[in-house]
Structure formats: structure tokens, C-alpha cells
Amino acid sequence: MIRHESEFGRLERIERVPDRRLRGIASRYCGYSHSDGSRPMRRREVAQDQVTIILGFGPPLKVGGPTLEPVEHHSFVAAMTDTYAVTEHRALHGIQIDLTPLGAHMMFGVSMHELSGQLVVPLEDLLGRGGGQELVETLYEAPGWEARFVLLDGYIGLRAQEARRPSPDVARAWYRLKDTGGGLRIGELARELGCSRRHLAARFAEQIGPPPKTAARLIRFQRAVQRLGHDDGSRFAEIAQDCGYYDQAHLNRDFRELGGATPGELVATMLPEGFGVAAA
């Protein structure tokens, strides 16, 4: 359990890697509990190269975007999209599940571009009102975090068993992009797979969400974000080069569009203990 106390209240989180049989489907569970502070906590949620499920046990979370007014949600799915969000809350309690886009496609059985075109999608729109509510209630009533994580292993594993497996060409393309940190050119990727760029884009729309070029951009951006989280912020040019950007100006542009801040601003507003990025 990791804890942090500030004017925003008491923040706690506990993480676990999903069962190894879910490798390639789910990458992380995170249980969290934030008590009411003296003022609301606002966080910047930068663009991700994964799909996130939020299962809320308590008060709703306000979620807005650069051009979207905040809307309250209890449980929702945030797919891969080329923008950032701003969340706000006082008290919060629930579980975050990080899925690969291929795993999310298996979980929900919908074309992923339908999800990536929206900032967030209510869970009930994907699992049905009864299915989503039953899952949240079952997890909430479990005797502790480890029991909840075990239940998730079983729930996700069962849905994966019943789902259609990802297309081998899309899976190979996705992992090639991940393995190269988003640096592989899409034309070269299409040649490796023996298909056209148009065919690859259509397959990505169904099983990943954004087009291959955007997916590569998100992978590259997240790699840079992770580097910044372990850096003192003095080597932006080096990070830009290592993560496949043309130059620091290219890095800065992506950070403004995908994170709503420059790399320096993002580093300055990172919360301690990995609790995210504060927003003004």
C-alpha cells in the first residue's frame, strides 16, 4: 500500500499484476482510496497507449477535456485517444484496470474506433446496466483488495475464454510498434505484414482504435512520459532523441497536444509516489 497526505486529503493505492494467464490482455490492477481534502483534487490524465477501466465504489469522478465540459461518471472506459483529460474529485474509491487495446477488444467485443472517438464511455454502455452494476457491487462487497483482484482475474479470464482471439496480423503489428517504442514506420510495418496501409488502418480501427500512425505516436509519447517520471527534467533533448522525436520542438508539440503541457510543466506538476499529474 502506498500512501500520501496533503491538502487534497489522504491518498492510498495498492497495485497488482494480473494473473500471468492474462498476459497480453490486462497489465495492471490498481485499488485506490482518496479521502476528502480541504479542496478538490484536479489531475491531468495524459493520453495513453492502453485502455483504462474505472470501477467506482463511491462518489462520482468529474471528467472533462480540452474542449469538453466536465461530466460526472462512476464507472467508465477510456480508450486510446489523441487528447488528454482533466479529472476532479474530493473523495474517491474504486479500482483501475489497465488493458491492452487487444485485450479491451476481446473484453467488450466492439469496434475499438467507436470507443477511441470518445473521451470516456460509461461502463453500462459496454456491459449493460445490469452487467456493469453487478461487477462493481461484487467487487465492492469483497473482503479486501486481494480478494477483489482475484475476482477480476476470474472475470477477465472468463470473458477472454469466450471472446474471439485477436487477428494474428493485428497482434503482430501492435507488438512490433510496442517493441520499437512507436518508432517503426507504418509503410515498413505494412510491408512486413504483406498488406496495404489502408488494410492495416481498417484492421486497427476494429481491434486497436486509432490508426497505426496515431497508435505509434501514443506509444512514443508514453515512452517519453515514463522517461520524464524518472528524470530530473534537465535532459529533454536527450529524451526526445531516445524516444524517436525529430527534435525537442517535436517533443514539446506532442506534449502540448497529448498532455496539455510542456515536458517541463508536466515534470513540475507530477504528484509524489506516482499519484499522477496535478492540473491547475
C-alpha positions in Angstrom: 0.0 0.0 0.0 1.3 3.4 -1.0 0.1 6.5 1.0 0.3 10.2 0.6 -1.2 13.0 2.6 -1.6 16.7 1.5 -4.2 19.4 1.3 -6.1 17.1 -1.1 -6.6 14.6 1.7 -5.3 11.1 2.3 -4.5 9.1 -0.9 -3.9 5.4 -0.9 -3.3 2.9 -3.6 -2.4 -0.7 -3.9 -1.3 -2.4 -7.2 -1.0 -5.9 -8.5 0.0 -7.5 -11.8 -2.9 -9.7 -13.1 -2.6 -13.4 -13.3 0.0 -14.5 -15.8 -2.6 -16.2 -17.9 -4.0 -12.7 -18.7 -0.7 -11.6 -20.2 -1.4 -9.6 -23.3 -4.9 -8.8 -22.1 -4.6 -7.0 -18.7 -1.4 -5.3 -17.4 -2.3 -3.8 -14.0 -4.9 -3.6 -11.3 -4.9 -0.6 -9.0 -7.1 -0.2 -6.0 -7.4 3.4 -4.7 -9.0 5.3 -1.9 -8.8 9.1 -1.6 -10.3 10.8 1.4 -11.9 14.3 1.3 -9.4 17.1 1.5 -9.6 20.8 2.1 -10.1 21.4 -1.6 -10.9 19.3 -4.7 -8.1 17.4 -6.4 -7.7 18.1 -10.1 -5.5 15.8 -12.2 -4.3 15.9 -15.8 -4.8 12.5 -17.4 -2.4 12.4 -20.4 -3.0 10.4 -23.5 -2.3 6.6 -23.0 -1.2 3.7 -25.2 -3.6 1.4 -23.3 -7.3 1.2 -22.4 -8.4 2.0 -18.9 -11.4 0.8 -17.0 -12.5 2.7 -13.9 -14.9 0.9 -11.5 -16.2 3.4 -8.9 -17.3 2.4 -5.4 -18.0 5.8 -4.1 -18.7 9.4 -5.2 -18.5 10.1 -9.0 -15.5 11.5 -10.8 -15.7 14.6 -13.0 -14.1 14.0 -16.4 -13.6 16.8 -18.9 -11.3 17.5 -21.8 -9.7 20.5 -23.6 -13.0 21.3 -25.4 -15.4 19.2 -23.3 -17.2 20.3 -20.2 -16.7 18.0 -17.2 -19.3 15.2 -16.8 -19.7 13.1 -13.7 -19.1 9.3 -14.1 -18.9 6.4 -11.6 -17.6 3.6 -13.8 -16.3 4.1 -17.3 -13.8 3.0 -20.0 -11.2 5.3 -21.5 -9.8 4.0 -24.8 -6.8 5.1 -26.7 -7.3 8.7 -28.0 -5.1 11.5 -29.1 -6.0 14.0 -26.4 -5.9 14.4 -22.7 -8.5 14.7 -19.9 -8.8 16.6 -16.6 -10.5 14.9 -13.7 -11.7 16.4 -10.4 -12.9 14.9 -7.2 -12.9 15.3 -3.4 -13.3 11.8 -2.2 -12.8 8.7 -4.4 -12.8 5.0 -4.0 -12.5 2.2 -6.7 -10.4 0.1 -8.9 -8.5 0.9 -12.1 -7.8 -1.8 -14.7 -5.3 -1.3 -17.4 -5.9 -3.4 -20.6 -4.1 -3.7 -23.8 -6.2 -2.5 -26.7 -6.4 -6.1 -28.0 -7.5 -7.2 -24.5 -10.2 -4.5 -24.5 -11.4 -5.6 -27.9 -11.8 -9.1 -26.5 -13.5 -7.9 -23.3 -16.1 -5.7 -25.0 -16.5 -7.2 -28.5 -17.0 -3.9 -30.2 -15.0 -2.0 -32.9 -12.4 -0.1 -30.9 -12.7 3.1 -33.0 -16.2 3.5 -31.5 -14.5 3.9 -28.1 -11.4 5.9 -29.2 -13.6 8.5 -30.7 -14.9 9.5 -27.3 -13.1 10.7 -24.2 -14.8 8.1 -22.0 -17.6 5.6 -22.4 -19.9 4.7 -19.5 -19.3 1.1 -18.5 -23.0 0.2 -18.7 -22.9 1.1 -22.4 -20.5 -1.8 -22.9 -21.6 -4.4 -20.3 -25.2 -3.4 -20.0 -26.7 -1.7 -17.0 -27.1 -4.9 -15.1 -23.7 -6.4 -16.0 -21.7 -3.3 -15.1 -23.5 -2.7 -11.8 -23.2 -6.4 -10.8 -19.5 -6.3 -11.4 -19.0 -3.2 -9.3 -21.2 -4.4 -6.5 -19.5 -7.8 -6.4 -16.1 -6.2 -6.1 -17.2 -3.6 -3.6 -18.6 -6.4 -1.3 -15.4 -8.5 -1.5 -13.4 -8.7 1.8 -10.3 -6.8 0.7 -8.2 -5.7 -2.2 -6.5 -9.1 -2.9 -10.0 -10.8 -3.0 -11.1 -8.1 -5.5 -8.0 -8.7 -7.7 -8.7 -12.5 -7.6 -12.3 -11.9 -8.7 -11.0 -9.7 -11.5 -8.6 -12.4 -12.7 -11.6 -14.8 -12.9 -13.9 -12.3 -14.5 -11.5 -11.1 -17.2 -10.2 -14.7 -17.8 -13.7 -16.0 -18.4 -14.6 -13.2 -20.8 -11.3 -13.8 -22.6 -12.1 -17.5 -23.0 -15.4 -16.7 -24.6 -14.0 -14.0 -26.9 -12.7 -14.2 -30.4 -8.9 -14.0 -30.4 -7.2 -11.0 -32.0 -6.3 -11.3 -35.6 -2.7 -12.6 -35.8 -1.7 -9.7 -38.2 -3.1 -7.0 -35.9 -1.5 -8.6 -32.9 1.9 -8.8 -34.6 1.6 -5.2 -35.8 0.7 -3.9 -32.4 3.6 -5.7 -30.7 6.0 -4.5 -33.4 5.0 -1.0 -32.7 5.4 -1.5 -28.9 8.7 -3.3 -29.3 10.1 -0.4 -31.3 8.7 2.3 -29.0 6.5 3.6 -31.8 9.5 4.2 -34.0 8.7 1.7 -36.8 7.4 3.5 -40.0 3.9 2.4 -40.9 4.9 1.8 -44.5 7.6 -0.6 -43.4 5.2 -2.3 -41.0 2.6 -2.8 -43.8 5.4 -4.4 -46.0 6.4 -6.7 -43.1 2.8 -7.9 -42.9 2.3 -8.1 -46.7 -0.7 -5.8 -46.7 -1.6 -2.3 -47.8 -1.6 0.7 -45.3 -5.3 1.0 -46.0 -5.9 -2.6 -45.0 -3.8 -2.1 -41.8 -5.7 1.0 -40.9 -9.1 -0.8 -41.2 -7.9 -3.6 -39.0 -6.6 -1.2 -36.4 -9.9 0.6 -36.4 -11.6 -2.6 -35.5 -9.2 -4.1 -32.9 -7.0 -1.2 -31.7 -8.9 2.0 -32.2 -6.8 4.8 -33.6 -4.9 4.4 -37.0 -1.5 2.8 -36.9 0.3 6.2 -37.1 -1.7 7.6 -34.2 -1.1 4.4 -32.2 2.7 4.7 -32.8 2.5 8.4 -31.7 0.8 7.4 -28.5 3.4 4.7 -27.8 6.2 7.1 -28.4 4.6 9.8 -26.2 4.0 7.4 -23.3 7.6 6.2 -23.5 8.7 9.8 -23.2 6.3 10.4 -20.2 7.8 7.4 -18.4 11.3 8.7 -19.0 10.3 12.1 -17.6 8.9 10.4 -14.5 12.4 9.0 -13.7 14.4 12.1 -14.8 15.3 15.4 -13.3 14.0 17.3 -16.3 17.3 18.6 -17.4 17.8 16.4 -20.5 14.7 17.0 -22.6 16.7 17.0 -25.9 18.3 13.6 -25.0 14.9 12.2 -24.1 13.5 13.5 -27.4 16.2 11.7 -29.4 16.0 8.5 -27.4 12.2 8.3 -27.9 12.2 8.9 -31.6 11.3 12.6 -31.9 12.9 14.7 -34.6 14.0 17.3 -32.1 12.9 18.9 -28.8 10.4 21.1 -30.6 8.7 17.9 -31.9 8.6 16.6 -28.3 7.1 19.8 -27.0 4.4 19.8 -29.6 3.3 16.3 -28.8 3.3 17.0 -25.1 1.1 20.1 -25.5 -1.4 18.2 -27.7 -1.4 14.8 -25.9 -0.7 16.1 -22.3 -1.8 19.7 -22.3 1.5 20.9 -21.0 5.2 21.2 -22.0 7.6 18.5 -20.7 8.9 20.9 -18.1 5.4 21.9 -16.9 4.5 18.2 -16.6 7.6 17.4 -14.5 6.8 20.4 -12.2 3.3 19.2 -11.6 3.9 15.4 -11.1 2.5 14.3 -7.7 4.7 12.3 -5.4 4.6 8.5 -5.1 3.2 8.1 -8.7 -0.2 9.6 -7.9 -0.4 11.3 -11.3 -0.1 14.9 -12.5 -1.8 17.9 -10.9 -3.9 20.2 -13.0 -4.5 23.9 -12.4 
